[in-house]
Amino acid sequence: MAKDTKETTTPKTKTTAGGFPSTPISVEIMAPNGYVLFKHRSERLRGRWSVTNEIGKTSSKGLTAMPDIDGQYVTLDCTNRSLEISDPLGQDEALLERVNQIHEDVFSTSVKPIPTIYNTDLSDDEIKSVLYEIARWVTAGTARVTAGNVPSVEEVAHMKGNRYINYFDTDPSAPRQEADPDLRGSSGLATAFQLGQK
């Protein structure tokens, strides 16, 4: 009997003209009882909370009854050029009520869900920058994919657009996007001179 030589391959992710994923992708922030810095929006995103990550850190006995809470979700729809950051705690009234009862017993304060953030009309540069950050979170294990296929950092690098960089560098000579010349330091002066000759 002849062996079946047909190979099975993983279907490739469908992409748009710019190479961006054509279906929305969503990730949950997984930093244990902590935060991830979303550089593109200069915001801290809350990670997944679990009492198991508090063992040995707190003497607040009441926290042992606290349920696990999903981290914030980041959803990027490249086709519709939109970004959504949502807090699942605001979508489950029963969970929020239970969390608030425990939090008020232990800390005498309530918990409020983080308001949902929507961004629309994203440019190619913004999409590429957000995709790059999401890919880095997934690679580092600080986010897990909940929908779609997140490209690798290397794949994002070959996509359309000019990614933003040096978000928090206050040096006016620092490049703001990956294709910008770096005018810092002595080599930067030479680069500036060369640019002036063009």
C-alpha angles and dihedrals in degrees: 000000000000118000119244104249094187110125124214117221133188109254113250120246111260112242140193124240091276092052093255119139109271094211123063117264125208133188135185117223107241104182098140108249088331145083141264120215111233098205096189091063098025089235137131113233118205117239129214114298121215130165089225088070090056097057108125093009103080140037093201100118093189091067091070088078093053111116123230112271123205118237122245118288124232115199122186120189106189094182093056092033094232138135127199128187113190138176114223089203088073092054098057113062095184092052092046091051092051092047091049093050092054095041092051091048092052104032104015090234134100129234122238123199115243109254116253115258122212126190120183137180092037115186123230088257092054094046092050092047093050092045090052092053093047091049090052092050091051092048091049093047094241091117135034126210113247099171137014128001121296112213120227122259088253092053092049090052090063095049127104118276141051111270120225116241140174092039095172101032107117094193105115089212093059115108113252096198131035094251094049118106116252106238097178123118129356093315088051091058090054090049091050090050091050091050089052090056093059 
